[in-house]
Amino acid sequence: MVQVSSWLDIGKELKTIYEFVNSSLHEEIRKVISNSDEIHFLGFGFNSSNLELLGINNWRNDNYISGTRFNLSEIEIEDINYLFQNKLKNLSKESDKDCIKYLKGDIHFFVDKKRKARIY
C-alpha cells in the first residue's frame, strides 16, 4: 500500500498544461496523450479550453478516456461529449467520487522502486 507521504511526493511533481503552453514539452505532451491507449484525468475541469490545449480533436477514437467528474452533472458531461465526439464517455458515473476514491476503485496505481508514479 502506498503511504500518504508518497502521495504528497507525487503531488509535488504534478504540473499544469499552462506551465508548458507553446513549448516543445507541450507538443510532446499532446503527442504522448494522442498515442496513449488509456488516459485518466484527476481533478480536471473538462472545459473546452483545457481539452483543446491537450489536443482532444487529435486523440484516437479508440482511446479509453476516464477520470473523475466531481460535481459535474450528467447534462454537463453530455454537453462535453457532444462537443468532442463522445470521446469522454467512460468518465466515472459517480459525480461525488473524488480522486482518491477513483484511484482506489477504478484503476491500478502504484509507485515503483524509483519513486515514479505508474498507472496500469
TITI-706828 format. One line per 3 residues: number of its first residue (from 0); their letters; for each residue x, y, z of N, C-alpha, C. Coordinates in steps of 0.02 Angstrom, whole numbers, plus 50000, padded with zeros to 5 digits. Example, Ala and Ser with C-alpha at 12.3 -4.5 7.8 and 13.67 -1.06 7.14 Angstrom:
TITI-706828
0> AS> 50660:49716:50390:50615:49775:50390:50660:49835:50390  50642:49888:50354:50684:49947:50357:50645:50002:50394
This chain:
TITI-706828
0> MVQ> 50042:49941:50000:50000:50000:50000:50044:50062:50000  50025:50113:49963:50062:50175:49958:50046:50218:50019  50098:50243:50051:50089:50286:50110:50069:50356:50089
3> VSS> 50036:50392:50135:50014:50460:50120:50072:50505:50100  50130:50497:50133:50188:50538:50115:50209:50527:50042  50199:50466:50017:50215:50452:49947:50169:50491:49901
6> WLD> 50105:50494:49918:50057:50532:49878:50077:50606:49877  50100:50632:49934:50122:50702:49937:50183:50713:49893  50229:50666:49893:50288:50672:49849:50267:50672:49776
9> IGK> 50221:50629:49759:50196:50626:49689:50163:50693:49672  50123:50719:49717:50089:50782:49705:50136:50840:49691  50194:50840:49723:50242:50894:49713:50269:50894:49641
12> ELK> 50265:50838:49607:50291:50832:49540:50240:50850:49486  50177:50858:49505:50124:50873:49457:50130:50945:49432  50118:50954:49369:50118:51020:49337:50054:51028:49297
15> TIY> 50036:51089:49281:49978:51100:49238:50001:51114:49167  49957:51103:49120:49973:51113:49050:49991:51187:49035  49963:51232:49075:49975:51303:49063:50048:51323:49077
18> EFV> 50084:51281:49114:50155:51294:49128:50199:51278:49067  50170:51246:49016:50210:51223:48959:50182:51245:48891  50130:51287:48889:50099:51305:48826:50150:51335:48778
21> NSS> 50145:51315:48714:50188:51340:48660:50262:51321:48670  50274:51265:48701:50343:51242:48709:50349:51173:48676  50410:51150:48670:50420:51083:48642:50390:51030:48689
24> LHE> 50391:51043:48754:50362:50997:48801:50286:50993:48792  50255:51049:48776:50183:51050:48763:50167:51005:48704  50206:51010:48652:50194:50967:48593:50206:50894:48609
27> EIR> 50257:50881:48650:50270:50811:48670:50213:50784:48713  50186:50824:48757:50129:50803:48798:50070:50786:48754  50055:50828:48706:49999:50816:48660:50011:50751:48621
30> KVI> 50072:50740:48599:50088:50679:48561:50080:50616:48604  50106:50619:48665:50100:50561:48710:50027:50545:48724  49988:50597:48738:49917:50586:48752:49881:50558:48692
33> SNS> 49893:50586:48633:49857:50562:48574:49876:50490:48555  49935:50468:48575:49956:50400:48560:49944:50350:48617  49915:50374:48672:49903:50331:48730:49842:50287:48719
36> DEI> 49846:50227:48746:49788:50182:48744:49736:50202:48796  49760:50225:48854:49716:50246:48908:49737:50314:48934  49688:50355:48951:49700:50420:48980:49654:50426:49040
39> HFL> 49682:50444:49098:49642:50452:49159:49654:50523:49186  49600:50560:49194:49604:50628:49220:49583:50630:49293  49621:50667:49332:49605:50677:49403:49599:50752:49416
42> GFG> 49543:50773:49444:49535:50843:49461:49538:50889:49401  49513:50867:49346:49516:50904:49283:49447:50934:49269  49444:50997:49249:49380:51030:49240:49342:51013:49177
45> FNS> 49374:50981:49129:49343:50962:49066:49312:51021:49028  49340:51081:49039:49315:51136:48997:49349:51132:48929  49317:51162:48880:49342:51154:48812:49412:51183:48802
48> SNL> 49430:51236:48837:49497:51264:48831:49550:51214:48852  49540:51181:48909:49588:51131:48932:49593:51073:48883  49536:51048:48860:49536:50991:48814:49569:51009:48748
51> ELL> 49557:51069:48724:49588:51090:48661:49663:51099:48669  49686:51125:48727:49758:51130:48740:49791:51062:48738  49755:51012:48760:49782:50944:48760:49773:50909:48693
54> GIN> 49741:50942:48645:49735:50916:48578:49682:50861:48570  49626:50867:48606:49575:50815:48605:49551:50797:48535  49549:50844:48490:49525:50829:48423:49571:50783:48384
57> NWR> 49633:50775:48408:49681:50730:48376:49687:50662:48411  49649:50653:48465:49651:50589:48500:49617:50536:48458  49644:50476:48464:49614:50419:48428:49544:50406:48456
60> NDN> 49500:50381:48415:49432:50366:48437:49430:50303:48480  49483:50262:48479:49482:50202:48520:49519:50210:48587  49540:50272:48604:49570:50284:48669:49518:50269:48723
63> YIS> 49541:50240:48779:49498:50233:48837:49512:50294:48881  49465:50340:48885:49474:50401:48923:49426:50399:48982  49454:50406:49041:49413:50404:49101:49439:50455:49151
66> GTR> 49406:50459:49207:49430:50504:49260:49373:50524:49305  49392:50566:49353:49342:50591:49400:49301:50646:49366  49241:50655:49390:49199:50710:49365:49162:50741:49424
69> FNL> 49200:50754:49476:49174:50779:49539:49130:50841:49529  49068:50834:49550:49018:50888:49547:48998:50909:49476  49014:50870:49425:48989:50885:49358:48924:50845:49349
72> SEI> 48874:50878:49324:48809:50846:49315:48809:50802:49252  48759:50760:49246:48751:50719:49186:48744:50763:49124  48708:50818:49130:48698:50863:49073:48764:50894:49051
75> EIE> 48806:50914:49100:48871:50942:49082:48914:50890:49046  48913:50829:49069:48951:50775:49036:48924:50762:48966  48858:50762:48959:48828:50753:48892:48849:50809:48845
78> DIN> 48851:50871:48869:48873:50928:48828:48945:50920:48806  48988:50900:48853:49059:50890:48837:49067:50835:48785  49031:50781:48794:49035:50726:48746:49008:50746:48678
81> YLF> 48956:50786:48676:48930:50810:48613:48983:50852:48576  49015:50897:48613:49066:50941:48582:49126:50902:48556  49143:50847:48590:49205:50811:48574:49192:50740:48553
84> QNK> 49141:50730:48512:49126:50666:48478:49124:50606:48526  49096:50615:48585:49085:50561:48633:49151:50528:48656  49206:50565:48654:49270:50537:48674:49276:50528:48750
87> LKN> 49233:50560:48788:49238:50556:48861:49181:50514:48891  49158:50466:48854:49100:50426:48876:49115:50380:48935  49178:50369:48952:49196:50323:49006:49211:50358:49072
90> LSK> 49194:50422:49078:49205:50456:49141:49166:50421:49196  49191:50427:49257:49157:50396:49314:49084:50414:49315  49042:50366:49329:48969:50378:49332:48949:50414:49395
93> ESD> 48994:50417:49444:48979:50445:49509:49007:50516:49514  48963:50566:49518:48986:50636:49521:49015:50655:49589  49007:50612:49639:49035:50627:49705:49100:50590:49719
96> KDC> 49126:50555:49669:49188:50516:49679:49248:50562:49672  49286:50570:49726:49346:50611:49723:49405:50571:49695  49462:50603:49690:49521:50571:49659:49542:50508:49695
99> IKY> 49543:50509:49761:49566:50450:49799:49518:50392:49788  49453:50404:49791:49404:50350:49779:49411:50323:49708  49424:50366:49660:49433:50344:49591:49495:50300:49585
102> LKG> 49551:50323:49614:49613:50284:49609:49606:50217:49643  49572:50215:49699:49564:50152:49735:49517:50104:49700  49467:50130:49666:49416:50087:49638:49416:50077:49563
105> DIH> 49448:50120:49526:49441:50118:49453:49504:50098:49415  49563:50111:49444:49625:50093:49408:49675:50064:49456  49724:50029:49429:49779:50001:49469:49835:50052:49469
108> FFV> 49853:50075:49528:49902:50128:49535:49955:50107:49586  50018:50117:49570:50070:50104:49619:50130:50148:49605  50175:50150:49652:50238:50187:49644:50294:50136:49639
111> DKK> 50335:50140:49588:50388:50091:49580:50448:50108:49624  50500:50067:49622:50558:50075:49666:50595:50140:49655  50590:50170:49597:50624:50232:49582:50581:50293:49600
114> RKA> 50526:50281:49635:50480:50333:49658:50444:50367:49600  50436:50332:49546:50399:50358:49489:50328:50331:49490  50280:50374:49478:50210:50351:49476:50198:50314:49411
117> RIY> 50163:50259:49417:50144:50219:49358:50071:50203:49363  50038:50203:49308:49967:50184:49306:49960:50126:49259  49926:50073:49281:49914:50015:49239:49842:49995:49243
